[in-house]
Amino acid sequence: MKSVQVCPVCGGPLQYVGVASLSAFFLPWFSTAQRFVCKKCGYVGSVGLNVKSKEDLRIIKKHFDELKRTGKIDHKISTTPIFSKKWLWFWKIVAILFIGLFIVSVASLILSLF
């Protein structure tokens, strides 16, 4: 079995949904902003387990079933959005200002050459 990334809670398959902050663009080697979602248990987070054997996957699923059976885990799928929509306007303005500043900088550089 080749290495598979699974949910650290239930052992289900993880879906990559993107990054949660701009730090991933500025410090990509030091970022934990990536986000994964497990549709089986509702996990949303930046950690995924790399499993290389079916035995390891069986152990993870066994522990999850035990937690579910004893009621120590809330097995509800989260509907909370990863990115807050109330901040969307802010990031649009920041992006427009950044692009505008870049265009002005390039234009002034080109004009200074001639």
Phi and psi in degrees as a GROMACS rama.xvg file:
@    title "Ramachandran Plot"
@    xaxis  label "Phi"
@    yaxis  label "Psi"
@TYPE xy
-77.9606  165.877  LYS-2
-64.7463  131.608  SER-3
-127.015  138.468  VAL-4
-90.9572  123.161  GLN-5
-126.44  165.969  VAL-6
-64.9922  133.187  CYS-7
-73.2541  -11.4536  PRO-8
-92.3314  -52.6983  VAL-9
-116.729  -11.0401  CYS-10
84.8063  6.7396  GLY-11
-77.6508  169.605  GLY-12
-70.0751  141.802  PRO-13
-99.7942  144.424  LEU-14
-113.2  126.163  GLN-15
-77.3037  127.416  TYR-16
-116.818  4.33076  VAL-17
117.31  -161.174  GLY-18
-109.22  155.192  VAL-19
-104.196  -7.83481  ALA-20
-153.856  168.791  SER-21
-75.5577  -9.97156  LEU-22
-61.308  -24.9818  SER-23
-66.531  -26.8201  ALA-24
-84.1112  -33.0173  PHE-25
-86.349  -35.0673  PHE-26
-132.186  67.9684  LEU-27
-63.6536  -25.8929  PRO-28
-81.5974  -9.1845  TRP-29
-125.655  18.8915  PHE-30
-100.848  138.784  SER-31
-117.022  30.392  THR-32
-84.5586  -7.80571  ALA-33
-64.0024  148.279  GLN-34
-125.838  134.287  ARG-35
-120.718  149.874  PHE-36
-129.249  136.639  VAL-37
-108.804  118.992  CYS-38
-76.4708  -15.5711  LYS-39
-76.169  -45.4546  LYS-40
-116.65  -8.28158  CYS-41
90.1829  6.2632  GLY-42
-60.9996  133.581  TYR-43
-130.543  120.375  VAL-44
-173.318  -176.649  GLY-45
-104.224  5.79587  SER-46
-111.9  132.546  VAL-47
-132.419  145.204  GLY-48
-93.0372  131.818  LEU-49
-89.7687  108.923  ASN-50
-104.295  131.435  VAL-51
-110.948  -7.24719  LYS-52
-137.645  153.657  SER-53
-67.2885  -27.2754  LYS-54
-65.833  -43.2082  GLU-55
-62.2678  -41.6387  ASP-56
-63.8007  -39.8083  LEU-57
-63.4495  -39.6419  ARG-58
-65.2971  -43.5084  ILE-59
-60.8338  -46.7929  ILE-60
-65.0228  -35.5473  LYS-61
-64.2256  -43.8886  LYS-62
-65.6728  -38.6835  HIS-63
-64.1413  -44.4733  PHE-64
-61.7351  -36.5528  ASP-65
-66.141  -43.3656  GLU-66
-63.4591  -40.1377  LEU-67
-66.0945  -42.3725  LYS-68
-64.4924  -39.1999  ARG-69
-85.1924  -4.58182  THR-70
78.8513  16.7308  GLY-71
-85.551  -0.0598141  LYS-72
-135.855  138.195  ILE-73
-87.1079  111.99  ASP-74
-96.2591  59.2458  HIS-75
-118.235  138.703  LYS-76
-76.4031  128.967  ILE-77
-74.6081  136.876  SER-78
-109.542  8.68704  THR-79
-70.1757  127.624  THR-80
-66.8831  148.692  PRO-81
-72.5904  -39.8808  ILE-82
-110.697  131.854  PHE-83
-74.0489  128.096  SER-84
-72.3479  -21.3335  LYS-85
-70.054  -15.8826  LYS-86
-98.5813  -1.05652  TRP-87
-61.0181  -42.0437  LEU-88
-60.6994  -39.3612  TRP-89
-61.5715  -47.3558  PHE-90
-70.005  -29.0155  TRP-91
-65.8812  -43.1011  LYS-92
-64.3252  -43.7851  ILE-93
-59.9315  -43.2756  VAL-94
-64.3131  -42.1881  ALA-95
-64.4285  -43.513  ILE-96
-64.0357  -41.5977  LEU-97
-63.2069  -45.5698  PHE-98
-65.6806  -40.7519  ILE-99
-62.1933  -43.3578  GLY-100
-62.3405  -40.0559  LEU-101
-63.6284  -44.3736  PHE-102
-63.8078  -43.2636  ILE-103
-64.0302  -40.8941  VAL-104
-63.3388  -44.1316  SER-105
-66.5569  -41.4272  VAL-106
-63.2046  -43.1387  ALA-107
-67.5727  -34.332  SER-108
-65.8416  -43.9424  LEU-109
-65.236  -42.8253  ILE-110
-65.8626  -33.3663  LEU-111
-71.8249  -21.7389  SER-112
-76.3582  -25.4697  LEU-113
